[in-house]
């Protein structure tokens, strides 16, 4: 264990239960810039919950030539499964919603990348 406990930030409960495996999974998931953008949006611009379409529109704002349907498919088949496998988000395919689970490691990585 690297750290333990939890705290609340912006109404989201943040976990600090880190293991070597969780650090590896988080860093692997956050190695992709699109996934970092998705998380920044969930952390900074929402209450931690967003629809697939909302996230796809956010992605489209950075790449206007991409079709919305393709971006939703990328979310569903590529980005969200990777983030969920790292216990960073959970998503519901029936309601097409994504919820950020709150992780201090995720926020530390994002802050570190943003400071460079």
Phi, psi and omega per residue, in radians:
X1 nan 2.385 3.097
X2 -1.605 -0.764 3.136
X3 -2.645 2.941 3.132
X4 -2.620 2.838 3.105
X5 1.954 -2.931 3.082
X6 -2.761 2.797 3.061
X7 -2.636 2.999 -3.123
X8 -1.946 2.347 3.109
X9 -2.361 2.073 3.112
X10 1.051 0.551 3.131
X11 1.457 -0.033 3.137
X12 -1.852 2.245 3.089
X13 -1.294 2.174 -3.069
X14 -1.852 2.192 3.119
X15 -1.577 2.487 3.035
X16 -2.119 0.457 3.092
X17 -1.483 1.657 -3.087
X18 -1.899 2.394 2.981
X19 -2.159 2.944 3.097
X20 -1.001 -0.722 3.141
X21 -1.147 -0.705 -3.124
X22 -1.211 -0.606 3.077
X23 -1.119 -0.799 3.128
X24 -1.065 -0.814 -3.134
X25 -1.113 -0.707 3.139
X26 -1.152 -0.822 3.136
X27 -1.103 -0.677 3.092
X28 -1.089 -0.795 -3.139
X29 -1.145 -0.657 -3.071
X30 -1.535 0.047 3.067
X31 -1.190 -0.354 -3.117
X32 -1.620 2.216 -3.119
X33 -1.079 -0.621 3.123
X34 -1.134 -0.732 3.119
X35 -1.152 -0.639 3.065
X36 -1.110 -0.712 3.102
X37 -1.093 -0.725 3.110
X38 -1.030 -0.811 -3.113
X39 -1.195 -0.699 3.077
X40 -0.994 -0.762 3.140
X41 -1.085 -0.822 -3.136
X42 -1.094 -0.693 -3.088
X43 -1.334 -0.758 -2.977
X44 -1.657 -0.566 -2.968
X45 -1.963 -0.013 3.133
X46 -2.391 3.137 3.035
X47 -1.538 0.345 3.140
X48 1.683 0.018 -3.128
X49 -2.260 2.364 3.111
X50 -2.636 2.747 3.072
X51 -1.477 2.803 3.051
X52 -0.962 -0.796 -3.075
X53 -1.111 -0.713 3.116
X54 -1.061 -0.774 3.112
X55 -1.168 -0.692 3.121
X56 -1.128 -0.688 3.094
X57 -1.130 -0.643 3.074
X58 -1.103 -0.761 3.089
X59 -1.099 -0.705 -3.111
X60 -1.160 -0.520 3.126
X61 -1.125 -0.426 3.104
X62 -1.560 -0.367 -3.136
X63 -2.489 1.361 -3.019
X64 -1.047 -0.336 -3.121
X65 -1.370 -0.248 3.140
X66 -1.343 2.450 3.080
X67 -1.344 2.458 -3.110
X68 -1.030 -0.725 -3.118
X69 -1.087 -0.670 3.125
X70 -1.165 -0.692 3.130
X71 -1.172 -0.672 3.062
X72 -1.084 -0.740 3.119
X73 -1.114 -0.720 3.085
X74 -1.079 -0.724 3.081
X75 -1.019 -0.915 -3.027
X76 -1.147 -0.708 -3.016
X77 -1.715 -0.344 -3.039
X78 -2.110 -1.079 -2.965
X79 -1.309 -0.846 -3.094
X80 -1.144 -0.726 3.084
X81 -1.051 -0.658 3.135
X82 -1.168 -0.753 3.114
X83 -1.183 -0.664 3.126
X84 -1.196 -0.666 3.126
X85 -1.097 -0.476 3.107
X86 -1.589 0.120 -3.126
X87 1.023 0.632 3.106
X88 -1.680 -0.668 3.089
X89 -2.340 2.871 2.874
X90 -2.232 2.614 -3.124
X91 -2.405 2.620 -3.106
X92 -2.051 1.977 -3.097
X93 -1.217 -0.482 -3.139
X94 -1.211 -0.732 -3.128
X95 -1.699 -0.095 -3.106
X96 0.949 0.802 3.110
X97 -2.129 2.692 -3.127
X98 -2.194 2.413 3.100
X99 -2.232 2.180 3.045
X100 -1.257 2.286 -3.058
X101 -1.529 -0.202 3.115
X102 1.399 1.889 -3.113
X103 -2.563 2.123 -3.118
X104 -1.134 -0.547 3.095
X105 -1.091 -0.790 3.107
X106 -1.001 -0.830 -3.103
X107 -1.200 -0.571 3.073
X108 -1.158 -0.767 3.118
X109 -1.096 -0.813 3.131
X110 -1.041 -0.771 -3.140
X111 -1.124 -0.680 3.131
X112 -1.147 -0.795 3.126
X113 -1.111 -0.735 -3.116
X114 -1.170 -0.459 -3.103
X115 -1.395 -0.170 -3.113
X116 -1.531 nan nan
